[in-house]
């Protein structure tokens, strides 16, 4: 990518000399002889580095730095002056300038300095592009579904996104709660800040507390150094607490304090840590019933459920199944560099009639496997797990034929995952132990 450099200097000879030198380095150079023209140029072009004179006819370069950074936060500013002073250089750096050099004394330094400024700016522009792409990826418009329950859930999420309010997402496992949490974050004014997700059921109490809030070196066996927790990492952003219903009661009290005061103590720390974090929690449990049973703090439940959104199961939104299936087919054919695939009527009917106890997550795995197994441009019942085919036809298939189909399916999936047994078992919808038994039974080790 060719980088752009803007030179703002009212001295024609200086500006011309700098332009010639910088162009020889392969940069595109823009020029302005006043501060006003320079700021206008920043609005018209993507500028990576600005070389600005301190004394301009209509502006002071040091005071212009914040204006430049406001118009183009990713651009880096190098200030030039005929008479450098320490106070000016300190003010320039404080205002956000990349560096401050004296004209004439640093002619040999200008190109290396521009190179460093451009490298930093390119990285910052790239980060901005990735953040914008991430925001586009997680927009509510990208959530697939036109059924009434799904539209209602999306509308609620849109309303709460910009408020900063704590949100509780409920619904069965695999209904897309993390996708909703990400959409809420990226549609909020915190979108430029971190989105941190943690599964509360994946770790024990001590480890989860350390992960969430951090710890002081020596606070427990193995704590050899200070650790920053996820709440600190998510400061000014959003933290997503999945499976909140699995959290230990003692840890729930600590979470309640964060929600109420924005502060907590690290494990082994006596100094309080303050954070500004939006919390989005998710659960597949009935937290009110869990509270009444003494398994979940009632005060925390009330604090989390200020704004609750229930995500419908796939069984409640059968009209969306063909849309979701087509979405996943396009995604996986693109990943596998395959030609577009269509669903035949029997395949689509089998999908709609399936109970989908694993919801969207199960559908995604089934479609991925179907795309792997497809031998033509059309997805048929043969590409689905055996319980789909049996349910749809209603006729017990020949045992030998089923065994051969199963063997072929397992071989194809193992080839696709490069022999990764855990991933293969997930795609096949069977336990890891069952997969090992099938591999042995069908002699697929070779």
C-alpha positions in Angstrom: 0.0 0.0 0.0 1.4 3.4 -1.0 1.3 5.8 2.0 0.4 9.5 1.9 2.3 12.3 3.5 1.0 15.9 4.0 3.4 18.8 4.3 2.0 22.0 5.8 4.6 24.8 5.6 4.3 28.4 4.3 7.9 28.5 3.0 7.8 27.4 -0.6 11.4 26.3 -0.9 11.3 24.2 2.3 8.0 22.6 1.2 9.4 21.8 -2.3 12.6 20.3 -0.9 10.8 18.1 1.5 8.3 17.0 -1.1 11.1 16.0 -3.5 13.0 14.0 -0.8 9.9 12.2 0.5 8.6 11.4 -3.0 11.9 9.7 -3.8 11.1 7.3 -0.9 7.9 6.2 -2.8 5.4 8.2 -0.8 2.5 10.2 -2.3 2.9 13.8 -1.1 0.3 16.5 -0.6 1.1 20.1 0.1 -0.6 23.0 1.9 0.8 26.5 2.7 -1.7 27.3 5.6 -3.1 25.5 8.5 -6.7 25.9 7.1 -5.7 24.3 3.8 -3.9 21.5 5.6 -7.0 20.7 7.7 -9.2 20.7 4.6 -6.7 18.3 2.9 -7.1 15.9 5.8 -10.8 15.8 5.3 -10.3 14.9 1.6 -7.5 12.4 1.7 -6.3 9.5 3.8 -3.1 10.9 5.3 -0.7 8.7 7.2 1.9 11.3 8.3 1.7 15.1 8.6 4.8 17.3 8.6 3.7 20.6 10.0 5.6 23.8 10.5 5.1 25.3 14.0 4.8 28.9 12.8 2.1 29.2 10.1 0.4 32.4 8.8 -3.0 31.4 10.3 -2.1 28.9 13.0 0.4 27.5 15.5 1.5 24.0 14.6 1.7 22.8 18.3 -2.0 23.9 18.8 -3.0 22.3 15.5 -1.9 18.8 16.6 -5.2 18.1 18.5 -7.2 19.4 15.5 -5.3 17.1 13.2 -5.7 14.1 15.5 -9.5 14.8 15.8 -9.9 14.8 12.0 -7.7 11.7 11.5 -6.8 10.0 14.8 -4.7 7.4 13.0 -2.4 10.0 11.4 1.0 10.8 12.9 2.2 14.4 13.2 5.9 15.6 12.9 6.4 19.2 13.8 9.1 21.4 12.3 10.4 24.7 13.7 13.2 27.1 12.9 13.8 27.7 16.6 13.2 24.7 18.8 12.4 25.2 22.5 12.0 22.6 25.3 8.6 23.9 26.4 7.3 23.8 22.8 8.6 20.2 22.3 7.0 19.1 25.6 3.6 20.7 24.6 3.8 19.1 21.1 4.3 15.6 22.5 1.6 16.1 25.1 -0.8 17.2 22.3 -0.2 13.9 20.5 2.7 14.8 18.1 4.8 11.9 16.9 8.0 14.0 17.2 9.4 17.6 17.1 12.5 18.5 15.1 14.4 21.7 14.2 14.7 22.7 10.6 18.2 22.3 9.1 19.7 20.4 12.0 17.9 17.2 11.3 17.8 16.9 7.5 19.4 13.4 7.8 16.8 12.3 10.3 13.6 13.4 8.5 13.3 10.3 6.3 13.8 7.7 9.0 11.4 9.7 11.2 8.8 9.8 8.4 9.2 6.0 7.9 8.6 5.3 11.5 5.6 7.6 11.6 4.1 6.0 8.5 4.7 2.5 9.8 2.8 3.4 13.0 0.0 5.1 11.1 -0.4 2.1 8.7 -0.8 -0.2 11.7 -3.3 2.1 13.3 -5.4 2.4 10.0 -5.3 -1.4 9.7 -6.6 -1.8 13.3 -9.3 0.7 12.5 -10.3 -1.3 9.4 -10.4 -4.5 11.3 -12.5 -3.0 14.0 -14.9 -1.6 11.4 -15.0 -5.0 9.7 -15.7 -6.6 13.0 -18.5 -4.2 13.6 -20.0 -4.9 10.2 -19.8 -8.6 10.9 -21.7 -8.4 14.2 -24.4 -5.9 13.1 -28.0 -6.9 13.9 -28.7 -6.9 10.2 -26.4 -9.9 9.9 -28.5 -12.0 12.3 -30.3 -14.5 10.2 -34.0 -14.9 10.8 -37.4 -13.5 9.8 -39.7 -15.4 12.2 -41.8 -13.3 14.6 -40.0 -14.5 17.8 -36.6 -13.6 16.3 -37.7 -10.2 15.0 -39.0 -9.4 18.5 -35.7 -10.5 20.2 -33.6 -8.4 17.7 -35.8 -5.3 18.2 -35.4 -5.5 22.0 -31.6 -5.9 21.6 -31.5 -2.9 19.3 -33.3 -0.7 21.8 -31.0 -1.6 24.7 -27.7 -1.5 22.7 -27.0 2.2 23.0 -28.1 2.5 26.7 -25.2 0.9 28.5 -27.7 -1.1 30.6 -26.8 -4.6 31.9 -28.5 -7.3 29.8 -29.5 -10.8 30.6 -29.9 -13.2 27.6 -31.8 -16.3 28.3 -32.7 -19.3 26.2 -31.7 -22.9 25.4 -28.0 -23.8 24.7 -27.0 -23.0 21.1 -29.6 -20.3 20.4 -26.9 -17.7 19.6 -26.6 -15.7 22.8 -23.0 -14.8 22.2 -23.8 -13.5 18.7 -26.5 -11.2 20.3 -24.0 -10.1 22.9 -21.5 -9.1 20.2 -24.2 -7.3 18.2 -25.2 -5.3 21.3 -21.6 -4.4 21.9 -20.8 -3.3 18.3 -24.0 -1.3 18.1 -23.1 0.6 21.3 -20.9 3.6 21.9 -18.4 1.1 23.4 -17.7 -0.5 20.0 -14.2 0.8 19.8 -13.4 -0.8 23.2 -12.8 -4.5 24.0 -15.4 -7.2 23.9 -14.3 -10.0 26.3 -16.2 -13.3 26.6 -15.8 -15.9 29.3 -17.7 -19.2 30.0 -18.4 -19.3 33.7 -19.0 -23.1 33.5 -15.5 -23.9 32.1 -13.5 -23.1 35.2 -13.6 -23.9 38.9 -14.3 -21.1 41.5 -10.6 -20.2 42.2 -9.6 -20.2 38.6 -12.7 -18.3 37.5 -12.2 -15.6 40.2 -8.5 -15.2 39.1 -9.5 -15.0 35.4 -12.3 -12.5 36.0 -10.6 -10.2 38.6 -6.9 -11.0 38.4 -4.6 -11.8 41.3 -1.6 -10.5 43.3 1.7 -12.5 43.0 2.0 -15.0 45.8 -1.7 -14.9 46.6 -2.0 -18.7 46.0 0.2 -21.6 44.9 1.3 -21.0 41.4 0.6 -17.2 41.4 4.2 -16.3 40.5 3.4 -12.8 39.2 0.6 -10.2 39.2 -2.2 -11.0 36.8 -4.7 -8.6 35.2 -8.2 -10.0 35.2 -10.7 -9.9 32.3 -12.7 -7.1 33.9 -9.6 -4.9 33.7 -9.0 -6.0 30.1 -12.6 -5.1 29.3 -12.4 -1.6 30.9 -14.6 0.9 29.0 -15.9 -2.0 26.9 -18.2 -5.0 27.4 -17.7 -8.3 29.2 -19.9 -11.3 28.3 -20.5 -13.8 31.1 -21.8 -16.9 29.5 -23.5 -19.6 31.6 -23.8 -17.2 34.5 -26.0 -19.7 36.3 -23.0 -22.0 36.9 -21.1 -19.3 38.9 -20.2 -20.1 42.6 -22.3 -18.2 45.2 -19.3 -16.6 46.8 -18.1 -15.3 43.4 -21.6 -14.0 42.7 -21.3 -11.7 45.6 -18.1 -10.2 44.1 -19.8 -9.8 40.8 -22.7 -8.0 42.4 -20.3 -5.5 44.0 -18.8 -4.8 40.5 -22.2 -4.2 39.1 -23.2 -1.8 41.9 -20.0 0.1 42.5 -17.7 -0.6 39.5 -15.0 -1.8 41.8 -13.4 -5.1 43.1 -10.4 -6.5 44.8 -8.0 -8.8 43.0 -7.3 -12.1 44.7 -4.7 -11.3 47.4 -4.9 -7.5 46.9 -6.0 -4.9 49.5 -6.2 -2.0 47.0 -9.5 -1.6 45.2 -9.6 -1.6 41.4 -12.1 0.6 39.6 -13.5 -0.3 36.1 -16.2 1.0 33.7 -17.5 -2.2 32.1 -20.9 -3.1 30.6 -22.0 -6.6 31.6 -24.0 -8.9 29.4 -24.8 -12.2 31.0 -26.4 -15.3 29.5 -27.9 -18.5 30.9 -30.0 -21.5 29.8 -31.3 -21.9 33.3 -34.4 -20.3 35.0 -32.4 -18.0 37.4 -35.5 -17.0 39.3 -36.2 -20.6 40.1 -32.5 -21.2 40.9 -32.7 -18.2 43.3 -35.7 -19.5 45.1 -33.9 -22.8 45.4 -30.9 -21.1 47.0 -28.6 -21.8 44.0 -28.3 -18.2 42.8 -28.4 -14.9 44.6 -31.7 -13.2 44.2 -30.2 -9.7 44.5 -27.8 -10.6 41.7 -30.6 -12.0 39.6 -32.6 -8.7 39.9 -29.4 -6.7 39.1 -28.7 -8.8 36.0 -32.2 -8.9 34.7 -32.7 -5.2 34.5 -33.3 -5.8 30.8 -33.9 -9.5 29.9 -34.1 -10.9 26.3 -35.2 -14.4 25.7 -33.8 -16.0 22.5 -36.2 -18.5 20.8 -35.2 -22.1 20.2 -34.9 -23.3 16.7 -38.1 -25.4 17.2 -39.9 -22.1 17.8 -38.6 -20.6 14.5 -38.9 -23.4 12.0 -39.5 -20.8 9.2 -35.9 -19.7 9.7 -34.3 -23.1 9.3 -34.0 -23.0 5.5 -32.6 -19.4 5.8 -30.0 -20.5 8.4 -29.2 -23.6 6.4 -28.5 -21.7 3.3 -26.4 -19.2 5.2 -24.2 -22.0 6.6 -24.0 -23.7 3.2 -22.7 -20.5 1.6 -20.2 -20.0 4.5 -18.8 -23.6 4.4 -18.7 -23.9 0.6 -16.6 -20.6 0.6 -14.3 -21.9 3.3 -13.8 -25.2 1.4 -13.5 -23.5 -1.9 -16.4 -25.5 -3.4 -18.9 -24.6 -6.0 -22.3 -23.4 -4.7 -24.6 -26.1 -3.4 -28.4 -26.3 -3.3 -30.7 -28.3 -1.0 -33.1 -30.8 -2.6 -36.7 -30.9 -1.3 -36.2 -34.0 0.9 -33.0 -32.6 2.5 -34.8 -29.3 3.3 -37.9 -31.1 4.7 -35.8 -33.3 6.9 -34.1 -30.2 8.3 -37.4 -28.5 9.1 -38.8 -31.6 10.7 -35.8 -32.3 13.0 -36.3 -31.4 16.7 -32.9 -29.5 16.9 -32.2 -30.0 20.6 -28.8 -28.4 20.0 -30.4 -25.4 18.2 -28.3 -23.3 15.8 -25.0 -24.8 17.0 -26.3 -28.3 16.0 -27.7 -27.1 12.6 -24.3 -25.5 11.9 -22.4 -28.7 12.5 -24.9 -30.8 10.5 -24.6 -28.4 7.5 -20.8 -28.4 7.7 -20.8 -32.2 7.6 -23.3 -32.2 4.8 -21.1 -29.9 2.7 -18.1 -32.2 3.4 -20.0 -35.3 2.3 -21.7 -33.8 -0.8 -20.6 -35.6 -4.0 -22.8 -33.5 -6.4 -24.0 -29.9 -6.5 -27.1 -30.9 -4.6 -27.4 -31.7 -0.9 -29.5 -34.9 -0.4 -30.6 -37.1 2.5 -27.4 -39.1 2.1 -25.5 -36.1 3.4 -27.4 -36.0 6.7 -26.9 -38.1 9.8 -28.6 -41.4 9.9 -31.4 -40.5 12.3 -32.5 -37.8 9.8 -32.7 -40.2 6.9 -34.5 -42.9 8.9 -37.0 -40.4 10.3 -37.8 -38.9 6.9 -38.2 -42.2 4.9 -39.8 -44.1 7.7 -38.3 -47.3 6.3 -35.6 -49.3 8.1 -32.6 -49.3 5.8 -30.6 -52.4 5.2 -28.1 -52.8 8.1 -25.2 -53.5 5.7 -26.0 -50.5 3.6 -26.2 -48.2 6.7 -22.9 -49.5 7.9 -21.2 -48.8 4.6 -22.7 -45.3 4.5 -21.5 -44.7 8.1 -18.0 -45.9 7.3 -17.9 -43.6 4.3 -19.1 -40.7 6.3 -16.6 -41.2 9.1 -13.7 -41.6 6.6 -14.7 -38.3 4.8 -15.0 -36.4 8.0 -11.7 -37.7 9.3 -10.0 -36.7 6.0 -11.5 -33.2 6.3 -10.3 -32.6 9.8 -6.8 -34.1 9.0 -7.5 -36.9 11.5 -8.6 -34.6 14.4 -10.7 -37.0 16.4 -12.3 -34.4 18.7 -13.4 -32.2 15.8 -14.5 -35.2 13.8 -16.7 -36.5 16.7 -18.2 -33.0 17.0 -19.1 -32.9 13.3 -20.4 -36.4 13.3 -22.6 -35.7 16.4 -21.2 -38.6 18.4 -19.0 -39.0 21.5 -15.3 -39.2 21.2 -15.3 -42.8 22.7 -17.9 -43.8 20.2 -15.8 -42.5 17.3 -12.8 -44.4 18.5 -14.9 -47.6 18.7 -16.2 -46.9 15.1 -12.7 -46.3 13.8 -11.7 -49.7 15.3 -14.8 -51.4 14.0 -14.4 -50.2 10.5 -10.6 -50.5 10.5 -10.1 -46.8 9.6 -6.7 -46.5 11.4 -4.7 -47.0 8.3 
